Amino acid sequence: MSDQNTVQYEGPAGGWGSLRGITRIFGDEWPTPAVLDTLAHQNKPGGFMCTSCAWTKPANPNVVEFCENGAKATIWELTTRRCTPEFFEKHTLSELQGWTDHDLEHQGRLTHPMRYDRASDRYMPCSWQEAFSAIGTELKTLDPKSVIFYASGRASLETSYLYGLFARLYGNNNLPDSSNMCHETTSVCLKKVIGSPVGTSVYEDFSTCDAIFFFGQNTGSNSPRFLHPLQEAVKRGCRIVTFNPVRERGLEAMINPQSPTEMLTGHETPISCQYLQVKAGGDIAALMGLCKHVLDRHEKAQNEGRSVLDLDFIERHTSGFDAFLETLRATRWDEIEQNSGLTREALQAAGQVYVEAERAIGIYGMGLTQQVHGFDNIAMFVNLLLMKGNIGRDGTGISPVRGHSNVQGQRTVGISEKPELVPMDKLGQMFGFDPPMEKGMNTVEACEGMLKGTVKSFIGLGGNFLRAIPDTDVMEEAWTKMRLTVQIATKLNRSHLINGEVAYLLPCLGRTEEDMQASGPQTVTMEDTFSCIHGSIGRRKPASKHLLSEMAIVAGIAKATLAENPKVKWDEWLGDYGLVRDLIEQTYPEEFHDFNGRMFTPGGFYRGNSARERIWKTQSGRAEFTVPKELSAAGFADAAGRYRLITLRSNDQFNTTIYGYSDRLRGIEGTRDVLLINPDEMARNGLTEGQIVGLASDAEDGRDRFVGGLKVTPFNLPDGCLGGYYPELNVLVPLSHHDVESKTPASKAVPVRIVASG
């Protein structure tokens, strides 16, 4: 359908709108004057690495190497606002539960360690030693299997390594992280089909590819710096084809804010040559249509003595091709059209772009991973790339765009609930203990344990876990039945307002701030979406003299909990983070050799990827063609009155952090309480623009879920699809509604129905 009579944004991504967005947050937060110097060094060698997305930091950075969201994240951290003990004297936690996500974080940086006083329902200041001692005492009394060690995606490689070590010394592998909520499907699928759990492309591939295929990734809001190489690729003739239920402006048109000519003239670059609004959950079918067209072109070319498929690559490097071909030929076009919501002609036109490209890259985001059959989404994408040998050559590859700044790196250094993914034997030898070999709990399993009452404690290294998970209403109730909850954070969020019997809120340094330890100022490192490792130095004065680094907090809790071990040297490691990098190098010598010497390599140092070298660490020793279980990834059947809800992040948001109420790139201002629906569906339901309605869960599990007060907003979406904001609509996502293989919550096609009186 067209954008006529729908809410929309007419301008391009970037441009003056981006600058106005940054300026508005600057005015709201009144950051410290040093913010300008911090921004000048952001994402540059020897500087500070952004806490927002995991997009790479190029070896030859622009004068300004940050995007709108990256600038907002830095300003948000360097605010002059402070959330002090006096604030908590004025407000009970029950009262604060009625505040919005934005207003909670808008109170500013946390300044003191706090313990929860249940009698007054308030946080009270305490000393660090009191907090560590009390937490250690509680952990000693608990069964290690009942304790969760959660890590958000921003903690450094150094802290993540020691956090994982702490959990295993304590006695479990209960190490879920934010990857469980977004890209765990990637880790599970790519590991199985190509032998590497991460993407195979590198930054330089975007300068030589002929085509880029996007599925379910909103570059304009989630990783805007990616728009620069996309714009350059389009200008040299690369063709970009996008599949997304939502028309995202970043993949339609862009003005580069760093180009005076473009800014002054308003000249914009069209990004996608084709933009196909696939039905939510329709990606398997869409990819099947692309593959079917490629096969058809190949068979016609063979009659002329040519080949479209890379038959030599398929023969030498793949397995399962014959079974895939059989399924491909047996799948009818009418089935593909019905399940994808796209016409045969549109899919053939997109497929022809792929046929004509010598080198192609496949990009995807959570539109593929957060589906019940997300594994099959990604596996089908790999099938398409394997057909023409588009993995393991320059200018090619499968390339998931990761979200949080170090979410991929945490997995690399041991934050995993799966012991087979961690060199346990080596850890045992290095630190003189018998590591636990029982599988730990991921995010969904941790939540299930809380509901059953078997999980007794949660330690959160950053993040806003309770707000980010599905079934938030029922999970908040279960949360209060735990014995111990500990939250390590820079700002107040909703997860800090729901507590166990014993609870502590521990404020930490931000990445922009100087981390001074015994050996002097410290460097931390993180891994970007292309598997490159970058050093980062904070130089700003800490927001409070009472703050500790994440490393110091982890070490403090560990020392108070664990028995002494001469091989476990928390104080030495805390005094010099370089010693921790030595441990990482010893544990993972192939990827991290000469770690300390290479951490400031311009553009980061590449830790390698076996699949990029066409070394397939799979069960068969080859890249695997697979057959999808079904054509729809949604995991539920269509029915009268049932819609597929897509949860979205706004342009003024990063994960659960809400910077404001301007979703500029969608034309929505001043509110997040909206129901996005196309005008035809409005007419069929007798709805009018601005009408207030509700959404009820239509999952077949017998549980009532409801969100009211949503303003009907006409928006360009496929028939049968609705849109609304995350995390507010997480209450409608059943905990059981997740990817079959990875248990990643399936938030991109949630079964709901519209309730006319909200």
N, C-alpha and C positions, 0 to 999 in steps of 0.2 A: 504494500500500500504506500501511498505518498505521505509526505509530511503535512499536507494541507489540513488545516483545522486541528492541528496538534500543538502541544507545547514543544518548543524547539529552540535551538540556539543557531542563529544565522551566521555568526562569525566563525573563523577558523580556530583551531587549537593554537596555543602560543599567542603571539601578538600582544596588543595593549591589554587585552583581558587578563592575561597571565600576570602582567605587571601590576594591574589594579588589584588582583587577588592577593599578591604578596604585600602590597602597601596596606591593604585593609587589616591583615593579620598583624602587621607591624604596629599599626595604630592601636589595635586592641590589646596587645601584650606589652607595649613599651619595653622592648628588650634592652639589655645592657648595651651601652655604646659600642662595646667590643664585637657586637654581632656582625658589623660590616667587615671587620678584619677576618672574622671566622668564615663568613661567606666567601671572601676573596680567596681563601685557602681550601675551600671545600672541594673534596673529590680530586685533589691534586697530589702528586708525589711529595711526601714529607709533610702533608697537611692532615686535615681531619676528614674522615670518611663518613658520608651522610648516614644518618640513622633511619632514613626512610627506605626506599626500595633497594633491591640488590642489583640494579643495573650497573654495568661495568664502569670503571674509571679509566679513561683512555690514557695512553702513554703521552700523547701530545694534547693536553686539555685546551679548551677554549679559555678565553679571558674570564668568562663567567661559566663555570662548570657545575651549575646547579639548576634545577627546574623549579617550577612553582611549588610543588609539594615538598621538595627538598628544602627550599627556603622556609616554608611554613614550619617544617619540623625543627629546623635550627632556631628560628625565632621563638617557637613554642618552648624549647628547652632553655633558651637564654632569656626568658621573661624576667622582669623585675618583680613579679607577683610571688608571694610566699604563702604557703599553707602551713601555718605555725601551730603550736599547742594551743594558743589563744583561740584559733579558729575552732578547734574541737571542744574547747570549753563552752562555746556558744551554741554548738549544734550536736544533737544526738545522732547516732547512725541511723536510727529509724526515720528521723526527719530528713536526713540526707538521701535516703533511698527514694524520696520523691523528686530529687533534682535530676536534671538532664545530664547526659554524658558530657556535653560541652561545658555546662556550668561547674561540674565537679572538677574537671581538669583545669578550667579557667581560674581556679583559686591559686594556681601557681605551684612552685616547687615545694615538695615536702622538705622539712628542715630538721626534724628530730626523730630518733627512733621512738616508736609508740607501742604500748600494749593496750589491749582492749579490756576495759573494765565493764563487765556485764551488769553490775548493779546500777551504774549510772548510764549505761549504754553510750559510753564515750571512749575515745582514745585518750590515754594519759601518757605523758612523756616518761621515758625510762632511760637508764644508761645502756650502752652497748653491752657491757659485761652482764648486766642483769638479763638482757634479751637473750644473749648467747647461752648463758647458763640455764635459763628456764627452758629454752627450746631443746637444748641438749638433754636435760633431765627428762623431758617428755618423750623424746625420740628413743631414749634408752629403755623406756618402759613398754614401747610398742613393738609389735611383731613387724620386722622390716618389710614383710610382704604387704603390709597394710598402709605403707607410706608412699606417696606420689612425689616425685621430683620433676616438676614441670619446668620447661625452659621456653621462653618466648624467642623470637627470631633475632633479637638485637644483641644479646650477650656475645662478647668477643670469643675468638677461638681459645684463648688462654683460659678464660673463666669457664667456658663450656667443657673443656677437657677436664679441669679439676672438679667441676660439678658432677660429671659422669663418673669420675673416679670416686668421689665422695659417696655417691649412691651405691656403687658396687662394693666399696669397703664396708658400707653399712649393711649390705646384704640383699640388694635387689636390682633388677633392670627396669624398674618402673620409671622410665625416662621419656614420657610423651613430650612433644614440643609442638610449636605452631604449625609445623609441616603436616602433622596429623589432620589439621583442619583445612589444609589447602592443597598441598602438592604431594602428599603421601602416595596418591595414585600414580604419580610420575615415578617415584622411587621403586614402587612395586612392579609396575608395568615395564619400564625401560630395563630394569635389572633382568627381567625374565626374557624379553624379546631381543635385546641387543647386548646384554651383559654388563651394562653400565647404568647406575641409577640416576644419572644426571644427563643434561643435554650434551650434544656432540659439537655444536657450532662454537666458534670463537668470533670475537668482534670483527676481525679482518674479513671474515666470510661475507659480510654485508657489502663489501666493496667489490666483490667479484660475482655475486649471484645474479641470475637472470630473472628469477621469480621468487616471490615470498608469499606463502599461504598462511593467513592468520585464522585461527579458530578460538573464539571465546576469550579474547584478551583485550582489555581496554587500555591501550597505550597512553592515550591523551591524559587520563587521570592517574593511572597507576605507575607509569614509568615514562614520564614526558621526555626525558633526555634521549630516549630511544627514537624519538621523532627526528632527531638530527641525521643519524645515518639513514633513516628511511627516506627523508627528503632528498639526501644526496643520491641514494640508490635510484629513486624515481627520475631524477634529473639526468642520470646517465643511461636511462632506458630500461631499468628493472621494472617489472610489472608486479603489482601487489593485488592479491585477491583476498577479500575478507569475508568470513562467515561469522555472523553474530546476530542473535535475535534483536539486539539493540543497535541502532545506528550511532556509533560513537564518533564524535567530531574529530578526534585525533587521527583516526584512520580514514577520514574523508578529505580534510584540508588542513594545511598548516602555514602559519607565518612564523619565521624564525625570529625570536626577540633579539637575537644578536646581530641581525642584518639591518643596518640603518636603511638600506634601500627598501627592503620589504616592509619595514615598520612605517616608513614615510609614505610609500606608495600604496600600501595595503595589498600588494601583490601576494597571492597565496598559491601554494603548491598543492594540487590535487594529489592525494596519496594512493587511494585504492582505485584501480581501473575497473574493478567489479566489486560490488558490495551485496552479498546475499544474506537476507534475513532468515536464517534457518530457524525452524521451530525449536524451542527449548527441548533438549533431549533428542534432537533430530540429526546430530552430527554423524553418528555411525552410518545412517542412511545416505547423508550427503557425501561422505567419503567413499561409500560404496559406489555412488553414482560417478564420482571422479575416476575411481579405479576402473569402472566398467567402460567409461569413455576411452581411457588410456588403452585398455585391452582391445577395444574396437579399432582404434587408430593403428595399433600395432598389427593386427591381423590384416587390415587393408594395406599397410605399408609392406608387409611381407610378400604380398602379391606383386609388388613392384621391386622386390629384391632388397628392401630396406628393413630396418628394425627400429621400433620405438622403445621397446623394453631393452634393458641392459642384460641380455641373456647370459653373457659371460660372468657378470657379477652374480646373477641369480644362481648359476650353476656352481660357482666356486665358493660363494659366501653365504648362501641361505638354505633354509630347510622349510618344508611345509608348503612350497609353492603350488604343487599340484592340487592339494586339498583346497587351498585358497581359490585357485582358478575354477574349480568345480563349483564352489559356492558363488563365486562372482557370476558365472554363466547362468546359474540357476535362479539368481535373484532377478525379479521382474522390475521393470521401470515403474510400473504403477505402484508397487510396494515402496520403492525408493521415494517417489513423489509424495505418497501419503504420509510416510514417516518423517521425511525431512521438511515438508511444507514448501518445497521448491519444485520448480518445473524441470522436466527433462532438458529442455532447451537451455535453461540457465546453468544447469550443472554441466552440460556438454560444453558450453562456452567457457566456463571456468576450467574444465578439464583440458581444453585446447591450449590454454595458457601454460599449463603444466607440460603438455606434450611438446610444445615448441621451445621450452626452456632447457638449455643444456645443464644448468645448475640451479637447483631450487632448495629453499630452506622452509621448513615447517615450524611455525610459531604457534604456541597455544598458552592459554592461561586457565583459570579456574572454571571457565565455561565448559572445558572438557573434563577436568579432574573431579569437580563436585557434582557428579551424576551417579546414579545407582550402578550403571554400567560404564563408569568412567574409564576403567581398565580397557574395555573394548574400544572406547573412543580413541585412546592414545595408540593402542595396538593397530587400529585401522589406519591411523595417520602414518605409523611406521610402515605398514603395508604399502601405502601409496609411495612413500619415499624409496622403499626397497625396489619397487618395480623398475625404477630407472637408475638405480645405484646412487641415490642421493644421500647416502651416509658414508662418511669416510673419504670424501674428496673436498678440496678447497671450494668454498662457495656453496656448500651444501650442509645438510644436517637437520636433526630434530632439535628444537630449541625451546624448551619451556621457559617462560619469563617468571622468575621467582619474585616473591613479594618482599618480605622483611629483609633487612640489610645483611643478616648473617644466618638466615634460616638454613641455607644449604650447607654452610660451613660447620654448623653445630653437628649435623649428621656426620660430616667428614671426620670429626675428631671424637666421635663416640656417643653422642646423644642419640641413643636408639634403644628401644625396648626389645630389639631382636639380638640376642647374644651372638648369633652366627655372623652378624655384620661388624663385629668388633673383635680385634685381636686379643681375646681374653687370655690366651696362654702367655702372651707377651706381657700383658698387664700383671698377671700373677707373678711372673719372674721378676719384673721390675720393682714391684712393691711388696713382695713377700706375703701373698695371701692367695686363697682359693676363691676366684671370682664366681659369683652365682651364675649358673648356666640355665636356669629356668627363665622362659620368656616372660618379659614384663608386660605391663599394661600400656596400651596406647590411649589416646584421648577418650574414645568411645568406651573402651573397657574400663578406664578409670571412673567415668561417669556411671557406668553400670554398677561398679563396685560401691560407689557412694550411695546409690539407690538401694542396694542390697544391705548396706551397713557394714561391708567388709573392708572398705577403705576408711581408715581412721585419721589420716593426716595428709595435708597438701602443702607442699613448699613450692612457691611460685617465683621463679627467677625472671621477673618482669612480666609484662603482658596484662591482659584483662580476661583471664580464662573464663570466669563465670558469665561474662557478658558475651563471649564469642561462641560458646557452645550451643548446640540445639536444646530444645525443650527447657528453656531458661527458667520458666516458672517452677516446674517441679524440681529442677536441679538446685535452685536457691533454697528450697525447703530441705532437701537432703543435705545440703552443705552445712547447715547449722548443727547437724548431728555428729559431725566429726569431732574428734578430741582436740586436734591441733591444726591451725592454719597459719601459715607464714607467707607474707607478701613482700617482695623486694621490688621497689618502684621509685620513680622520680616524681610522679604526680598522682593525685588521688583519682581513683576510678571506682566503678560500681563493685568490682570484685572485692574491694577493701571494706565494703559496708556490710557484707554478709560473712559472719565469722563462726568458727568452731568454738568449743568451750574455752580453749586457750588460744589467743590470737595475737600476732605481732605484725606491725607494719614498719618495714625497715627501709629508710630512704638511702638511695645510692647516688653516686656521681653520674652525671651524664657524659656522653662521649666527647662533648665539646670542652669539658673541664679538665684542668690539670690533675693528673693522678700522681701524687708525690708519695713515694715509698722509700724504704731505707737506702736504696741505691740511687735515688734521684727520681726525676720525672719518668713515667713509664709510657711505653708504646703498647697498643693492642692491635690485633689483626682480625680481619674478616675475609670471607670468600664471597665473590660476586657470582652472578648467574652463569658466567662462562668459566667457572672453576679457577679463577685467578685470585691470588691472595694479595691483600693490600695492608700495609701498615698505617696506623692512624694515631696522631698525637693531639690530645686536648691541651689547649693553652689558656683557657679562660679561668678566672677565679671561681672556685666552687660556690654554689648558691648558699651554702651554710657551712660553718666550721665543723658541724656535727655529722657531715656526710662521710660515708666510707665508700670505697670502690666496691663493685660487685664481687671482685676477687676477695677482698678483705672480709666481706660478709659471708661468703661461702666458706672461707677458711676458718672464720670465727665460729660458725655453727659446727663445722666438721671437728674442730679441736675440742669443742665442748661435748661432742657426741661419741667420738671414737676412742678406743683404747690407743695408747701410744704405740707407734710403729717406727723403728729407726730408719726405715726406708721411705717414710712418708713425712716430708719436711715442709709443713705448711708455712712456717715462719720464713724459711729461706725462699720459698717460691713466691711468697707475697712480697718479699723485699726486692725481688728482681724477676720481672716477668720473662726476661730472656731465658731463665732457667726452665720455665714452663715450656717455652718454645723448644728448648733442647729435649724435653720429655716427649713433646709431640713428634719431633724429628726421630727420636729413638723408636717411638711406637709405629710411626708411618714413614719409614726411611725413603721409600720410593717417591712419594709425593712431596715430602717436606725436607729433602736434603738441603743442607746449608740454609736452614730456615732464617736464622738471625741475619745472615749475610744478604739474603735476597728480599727481605720484606718491604724494602722501599724501591724495588724495581719499578720504573715507570710503566704504568699500565698493569702492574701486578705481575707476579710470577705464576705461570701456568702449571698446575699440579698434574696435568695429563689426563687423558681419557682413552681407555683401551679401544672403545668402539670407533673413535675417530681414526685410530690406526688400523681399523678393520681386524682387530683381535677381539673375537666374540667370546666373552666369558659366560656363555650360556650352557645349559645342560647338554645341548647337541654340539657345542663348539662353533655354531653358525648363528647368523641373524635369523630370527624366527618369523616367518609368515604365520598369521593366526586367523582363525575363523571366528567372527563374533557370535555370541550366544543368541542375539536377536538384533533387529534393526533399530529399535528404540532404546536409548540410554536412560529414559526417564524412570523405568522401574515400576510403572503403574499404567493401567489401561485408561484410555479416554472414556469419559462417561458424560451423560447429560448434566450440565451445571458444574462440572469439574474443570478446573483450570490448572495450568502449570505456572506456578509463581517463581519468578527469578528474583533473588535478592541481590541488591546492587550497592555499591559504594558511591558516594557523591564526589564531586570535584573538590569539595571542602573537607576531605576526610582521608585518613590513612588507617587502615584496619579499624579498630574501635575508637580511635581518636577522632573527635568531631571538632574541626577547627572553626566551623561556622555553619551558616544556613544558606550558603550560596552554591547551588549545583549549576554553575554557569554554563557548562558545556551541554547541559540538557535543557536549559531555559527554565529551571525551577528555582525560585527564590523564597527565602523566609520561612520555610517549613520543611520538615522531613516526614510529616504525617500525610503521605500521599499514596493513592492507588493508581498506578499507571496502567492504562487500558486503551486499546485503539477505539476510534469513534464507531466503527461497525459493531464491535462488541457492546459498547455503551448503548447503542440503539436496540440491539437484541435483548438487552437486560432492562430496558426502560430507564437507564441512568442518565443524569444530566451533569454537566460540568460543575464542579464545586459541591456536589451532593456528598454528604457524609455517610460512609458505609463501613462495614466491617468485613474481615476475612475470617473464615473458620476452616480448621483443618478438615480435609477430606481423606485422610489416611484411614486405612481399615484396621486400626488397632484398638478401637473402642475408647480412646482418650479424647476428651474435649480440649480443644485449643482455640483461642479466639483473640483477635486484635481488633479493636474498634477505633473510631475517630479518624478514619482515613478519608482524605478528600479526593473524590474522583477527578482524575487529571487525564485528559486525552493525550495519548502518546503513541508514537509510531512503533507498534509491536506486532508480531504475527498474530493471527487469529488463534484463540485458545491459550494465549500467554498473558500473564499479568506481571507487573514489576512493582517493587517496593524496596525500602532501604534496610540494609544490614547495619547494626545488629538488632534494630527494633523489632524485626519480624522473625527473629530466631525462635520465638516462642511457638511458631507454626511448624517448625522443622522437627519431626520426630527423631529421637535419638537413634531409632532403628532404621532411619532412612539414610543409608550411606552406601558408598561404593562397595560392591560385593567382595572385592579382593583386598582393598586397603583399609576399609572402614572410614574413609574420608566422608564427612557429612555431605549429603547430596542437596546443597542449597540452591542449585541452579534450575531445578524443576521439582517444585514442592506441590503436592496435591492439595488444592484449596477450593473453596466455593465462596461466592460473594453473598454477604448477608446485607440486605437492603437497608436495615436500620442499625447503624453502628453505634 
